Amino acid sequence: MLWGSLDNLEYKSHLVKQFLIHSSGTLLNSNTPIVRFTSNLIGSVPLNDLRTRQRILSGCAYNENYMTYYPQLEYDVCTVPKTELSLAGLYPMVEVLVKMDGIKYFSVVHSCLSLLHVYKSDIEVLYAFSNVSVLINIIKEIQW
């Protein structure tokens, strides 16, 4: 159920990010309703605007399948400047995963792997994943 205005960039990017995190590690058909819905959300925003692009691309970094879902995106999260993903850096992106409620460990692990792939040549990756509280929360999520 929607709880915000679809005219709001923050809400649109939140919906896209939530979908990409929760579906990380699972390849969905590009014709599924949620993929089409989020694709339409992305298509409704001006990606030539840096702030807008940051909001949308930051969600894409959590899911290795984003290009399959959104072929209209002309941006590769592995090659764009990392400031186009997040001005605050990688740590807040990892923190989002740690603080999410009701997310399956499978999605957390795959989202982390996707972030590691995107930031593989960035020294910040060492700090983001070496924080004790981050590691403890990831371990708690993957224990079964």
C-alpha positions as protocol buffer text, in pm:
chain_id: "A"
residue {
  index: 1
  type: MET
  ca { x: 0 y: 0 z: 0 }
}
residue {
  index: 2
  type: LEU
  ca { x: 130 y: 344 z: -90 }
}
residue {
  index: 3
  type: TRP
  ca { x: 166 y: 598 z: 191 }
}
residue {
  index: 4
  type: GLY
  ca { x: 306 y: 900 z: 11 }
}
residue {
  index: 5
  type: SER
  ca { x: 272 y: 1121 z: -293 }
}
residue {
  index: 6
  type: LEU
  ca { x: 415 y: 984 z: -616 }
}
residue {
  index: 7
  type: ASP
  ca { x: 505 y: 1341 z: -707 }
}
residue {
  index: 8
  type: ASN
  ca { x: 771 y: 1341 z: -435 }
}
residue {
  index: 9
  type: LEU
  ca { x: 1127 y: 1248 z: -545 }
}
residue {
  index: 10
  type: GLU
  ca { x: 1219 y: 1120 z: -198 }
}
residue {
  index: 11
  type: TYR
  ca { x: 922 y: 886 z: -197 }
}
residue {
  index: 12
  type: LYS
  ca { x: 988 y: 761 z: -551 }
}
residue {
  index: 13
  type: SER
  ca { x: 1352 y: 691 z: -473 }
}
residue {
  index: 14
  type: HIS
  ca { x: 1252 y: 521 z: -146 }
}
residue {
  index: 15
  type: LEU
  ca { x: 1016 y: 285 z: -331 }
}
residue {
  index: 16
  type: VAL
  ca { x: 1280 y: 202 z: -591 }
}
residue {
  index: 17
  type: LYS
  ca { x: 1547 y: 146 z: -323 }
}
residue {
  index: 18
  type: GLN
  ca { x: 1319 y: -75 z: -110 }
}
residue {
  index: 19
  type: PHE
  ca { x: 1230 y: -289 z: -410 }
}
residue {
  index: 20
  type: LEU
  ca { x: 1593 y: -325 z: -516 }
}
residue {
  index: 21
  type: ILE
  ca { x: 1711 y: -417 z: -166 }
}
residue {
  index: 22
  type: HIS
  ca { x: 1433 y: -667 z: -98 }
}
residue {
  index: 23
  type: SER
  ca { x: 1475 y: -834 z: -438 }
}
residue {
  index: 24
  type: SER
  ca { x: 1855 y: -839 z: -435 }
}
residue {
  index: 25
  type: GLY
  ca { x: 1989 y: -1180 z: -527 }
}
residue {
  index: 26
  type: THR
  ca { x: 1671 y: -1276 z: -711 }
}
residue {
  index: 27
  type: LEU
  ca { x: 1629 y: -1218 z: -1083 }
}
residue {
  index: 28
  type: LEU
  ca { x: 1272 y: -1117 z: -1161 }
}
residue {
  index: 29
  type: ASN
  ca { x: 1109 y: -1104 z: -1500 }
}
residue {
  index: 30
  type: SER
  ca { x: 1117 y: -748 z: -1634 }
}
residue {
  index: 31
  type: ASN
  ca { x: 742 y: -774 z: -1701 }
}
residue {
  index: 32
  type: THR
  ca { x: 644 y: -826 z: -1338 }
}
residue {
  index: 33
  type: PRO
  ca { x: 419 y: -548 z: -1203 }
}
residue {
  index: 34
  type: ILE
  ca { x: 670 y: -422 z: -942 }
}
residue {
  index: 35
  type: VAL
  ca { x: 952 y: -400 z: -1197 }
}
residue {
  index: 36
  type: ARG
  ca { x: 727 y: -213 z: -1439 }
}
residue {
  index: 37
  type: PHE
  ca { x: 600 y: 14 z: -1159 }
}
residue {
  index: 38
  type: THR
  ca { x: 949 y: 108 z: -1039 }
}
residue {
  index: 39
  type: SER
  ca { x: 1067 y: 146 z: -1399 }
}
residue {
  index: 40
  type: ASN
  ca { x: 786 y: 395 z: -1456 }
}
residue {
  index: 41
  type: LEU
  ca { x: 887 y: 581 z: -1139 }
}
residue {
  index: 42
  type: ILE
  ca { x: 1243 y: 613 z: -1270 }
}
residue {
  index: 43
  type: GLY
  ca { x: 1114 y: 719 z: -1611 }
}
residue {
  index: 44
  type: SER
  ca { x: 915 y: 999 z: -1450 }
}
residue {
  index: 45
  type: VAL
  ca { x: 1215 y: 1180 z: -1301 }
}
residue {
  index: 46
  type: PRO
  ca { x: 1478 y: 1397 z: -1473 }
}
residue {
  index: 47
  type: LEU
  ca { x: 1798 y: 1191 z: -1450 }
}
residue {
  index: 48
  type: ASN
  ca { x: 1998 y: 1475 z: -1604 }
}
residue {
  index: 49
  type: ASP
  ca { x: 1963 y: 1648 z: -1265 }
}
residue {
  index: 50
  type: LEU
  ca { x: 2247 y: 1538 z: -1031 }
}
residue {
  index: 51
  type: ARG
  ca { x: 2038 y: 1534 z: -712 }
}
residue {
  index: 52
  type: THR
  ca { x: 1768 y: 1325 z: -879 }
}
residue {
  index: 53
  type: ARG
  ca { x: 2025 y: 1090 z: -1027 }
}
residue {
  index: 54
  type: GLN
  ca { x: 2188 y: 1043 z: -684 }
}
residue {
  index: 55
  type: ARG
  ca { x: 1857 y: 947 z: -527 }
}
residue {
  index: 56
  type: ILE
  ca { x: 1777 y: 690 z: -796 }
}
residue {
  index: 57
  type: LEU
  ca { x: 2126 y: 547 z: -855 }
}
residue {
  index: 58
  type: SER
  ca { x: 2191 y: 497 z: -485 }
}
residue {
  index: 59
  type: GLY
  ca { x: 1914 y: 235 z: -482 }
}
residue {
  index: 60
  type: CYS
  ca { x: 2058 y: 66 z: -790 }
}
residue {
  index: 61
  type: ALA
  ca { x: 2386 y: -1 z: -609 }
}
residue {
  index: 62
  type: TYR
  ca { x: 2207 y: -256 z: -385 }
}
residue {
  index: 63
  type: ASN
  ca { x: 2100 y: -487 z: -668 }
}
residue {
  index: 64
  type: GLU
  ca { x: 2319 y: -637 z: -938 }
}
residue {
  index: 65
  type: ASN
  ca { x: 2013 y: -687 z: -1162 }
}
residue {
  index: 66
  type: TYR
  ca { x: 1912 y: -321 z: -1186 }
}
residue {
  index: 67
  type: MET
  ca { x: 2025 y: -289 z: -1551 }
}
residue {
  index: 68
  type: THR
  ca { x: 1802 y: -583 z: -1645 }
}
residue {
  index: 69
  type: TYR
  ca { x: 1507 y: -413 z: -1478 }
}
residue {
  index: 70
  type: TYR
  ca { x: 1584 y: -62 z: -1601 }
}
residue {
  index: 71
  type: PRO
  ca { x: 1753 y: -77 z: -1943 }
}
residue {
  index: 72
  type: GLN
  ca { x: 1655 y: 287 z: -1997 }
}
residue {
  index: 73
  type: LEU
  ca { x: 1918 y: 391 z: -1739 }
}
residue {
  index: 74
  type: GLU
  ca { x: 2229 y: 515 z: -1914 }
}
residue {
  index: 75
  type: TYR
  ca { x: 2433 y: 503 z: -1595 }
}
residue {
  index: 76
  type: ASP
  ca { x: 2644 y: 216 z: -1465 }
}
residue {
  index: 77
  type: VAL
  ca { x: 2678 y: 236 z: -1087 }
}
residue {
  index: 78
  type: CYS
  ca { x: 3019 y: 65 z: -1111 }
}
residue {
  index: 79
  type: THR
  ca { x: 3166 y: 336 z: -1334 }
}
residue {
  index: 80
  type: VAL
  ca { x: 2993 y: 661 z: -1237 }
}
residue {
  index: 81
  type: PRO
  ca { x: 3171 y: 883 z: -983 }
}
residue {
  index: 82
  type: LYS
  ca { x: 3072 y: 754 z: -639 }
}
residue {
  index: 83
  type: THR
  ca { x: 2945 y: 1102 z: -550 }
}
residue {
  index: 84
  type: GLU
  ca { x: 2663 y: 1030 z: -795 }
}
residue {
  index: 85
  type: LEU
  ca { x: 2555 y: 743 z: -571 }
}
residue {
  index: 86
  type: SER
  ca { x: 2587 y: 911 z: -234 }
}
residue {
  index: 87
  type: LEU
  ca { x: 2742 y: 1234 z: -115 }
}
residue {
  index: 88
  type: ALA
  ca { x: 2778 y: 1078 z: 229 }
}
residue {
  index: 89
  type: GLY
  ca { x: 2971 y: 777 z: 101 }
}
residue {
  index: 90
  type: LEU
  ca { x: 2931 y: 403 z: 142 }
}
residue {
  index: 91
  type: TYR
  ca { x: 2888 y: 378 z: 519 }
}
residue {
  index: 92
  type: PRO
  ca { x: 2532 y: 521 z: 527 }
}
residue {
  index: 93
  type: MET
  ca { x: 2438 y: 284 z: 244 }
}
residue {
  index: 94
  type: VAL
  ca { x: 2553 y: -15 z: 452 }
}
residue {
  index: 95
  type: GLU
  ca { x: 2383 y: 130 z: 758 }
}
residue {
  index: 96
  type: VAL
  ca { x: 2050 y: 131 z: 569 }
}
residue {
  index: 97
  type: LEU
  ca { x: 2075 y: -248 z: 538 }
}
residue {
  index: 98
  type: VAL
  ca { x: 2167 y: -298 z: 902 }
}
residue {
  index: 99
  type: LYS
  ca { x: 1875 y: -89 z: 1028 }
}
residue {
  index: 100
  type: MET
  ca { x: 1604 y: -235 z: 803 }
}
residue {
  index: 101
  type: ASP
  ca { x: 1332 y: -436 z: 970 }
}
residue {
  index: 102
  type: GLY
  ca { x: 1169 y: -738 z: 812 }
}
residue {
  index: 103
  type: ILE
  ca { x: 1431 y: -799 z: 546 }
}
residue {
  index: 104
  type: LYS
  ca { x: 1547 y: -1152 z: 466 }
}
residue {
  index: 105
  type: TYR
  ca { x: 1912 y: -1234 z: 531 }
}
residue {
  index: 106
  type: PHE
  ca { x: 1942 y: -1349 z: 170 }
}
residue {
  index: 107
  type: SER
  ca { x: 1859 y: -996 z: 51 }
}
residue {
  index: 108
  type: VAL
  ca { x: 2094 y: -835 z: 304 }
}
residue {
  index: 109
  type: VAL
  ca { x: 2384 y: -1055 z: 196 }
}
residue {
  index: 110
  type: HIS
  ca { x: 2322 y: -997 z: -174 }
}
residue {
  index: 111
  type: SER
  ca { x: 2279 y: -624 z: -123 }
}
residue {
  index: 112
  type: CYS
  ca { x: 2612 y: -617 z: 63 }
}
residue {
  index: 113
  type: LEU
  ca { x: 2776 y: -815 z: -217 }
}
residue {
  index: 114
  type: SER
  ca { x: 2638 y: -573 z: -473 }
}
residue {
  index: 115
  type: LEU
  ca { x: 2769 y: -275 z: -274 }
}
residue {
  index: 116
  type: LEU
  ca { x: 3109 y: -445 z: -244 }
}
residue {
  index: 117
  type: HIS
  ca { x: 3116 y: -492 z: -621 }
}
residue {
  index: 118
  type: VAL
  ca { x: 3021 y: -129 z: -684 }
}
residue {
  index: 119
  type: TYR
  ca { x: 3276 y: 6 z: -434 }
}
residue {
  index: 120
  type: LYS
  ca { x: 3545 y: -260 z: -490 }
}
residue {
  index: 121
  type: SER
  ca { x: 3817 y: -9 z: -579 }
}
residue {
  index: 122
  type: ASP
  ca { x: 3722 y: 243 z: -311 }
}
residue {
  index: 123
  type: ILE
  ca { x: 3920 y: 236 z: 13 }
}
residue {
  index: 124
  type: GLU
  ca { x: 3604 y: 334 z: 201 }
}
residue {
  index: 125
  type: VAL
  ca { x: 3479 y: -22 z: 158 }
}
residue {
  index: 126
  type: LEU
  ca { x: 3730 y: -134 z: 422 }
}
residue {
  index: 127
  type: TYR
  ca { x: 3590 y: 108 z: 677 }
}
residue {
  index: 128
  type: ALA
  ca { x: 3222 y: 52 z: 600 }
}
residue {
  index: 129
  type: PHE
  ca { x: 3243 y: -323 z: 645 }
}
residue {
  index: 130
  type: SER
  ca { x: 3498 y: -323 z: 928 }
}
residue {
  index: 131
  type: ASN
  ca { x: 3279 y: -139 z: 1176 }
}
residue {
  index: 132
  type: VAL
  ca { x: 3204 y: -383 z: 1457 }
}
residue {
  index: 133
  type: SER
  ca { x: 2836 y: -293 z: 1487 }
}
residue {
  index: 134
  type: VAL
  ca { x: 2787 y: -334 z: 1111 }
}
residue {
  index: 135
  type: LEU
  ca { x: 2951 y: -677 z: 1116 }
}
residue {
  index: 136
  type: ILE
  ca { x: 2754 y: -789 z: 1422 }
}
residue {
  index: 137
  type: ASN
  ca { x: 2426 y: -686 z: 1263 }
}
residue {
  index: 138
  type: ILE
  ca { x: 2512 y: -860 z: 934 }
}
residue {
  index: 139
  type: ILE
  ca { x: 2605 y: -1176 z: 1126 }
}
residue {
  index: 140
  type: LYS
  ca { x: 2278 y: -1159 z: 1322 }
}
residue {
  index: 141
  type: GLU
  ca { x: 2088 y: -1130 z: 995 }
}
residue {
  index: 142
  type: ILE
  ca { x: 2253 y: -1433 z: 837 }
}
residue {
  index: 143
  type: GLN
  ca { x: 2229 y: -1664 z: 1138 }
}
residue {
  index: 144
  type: TRP
  ca { x: 1956 y: -1917 z: 1107 }
}
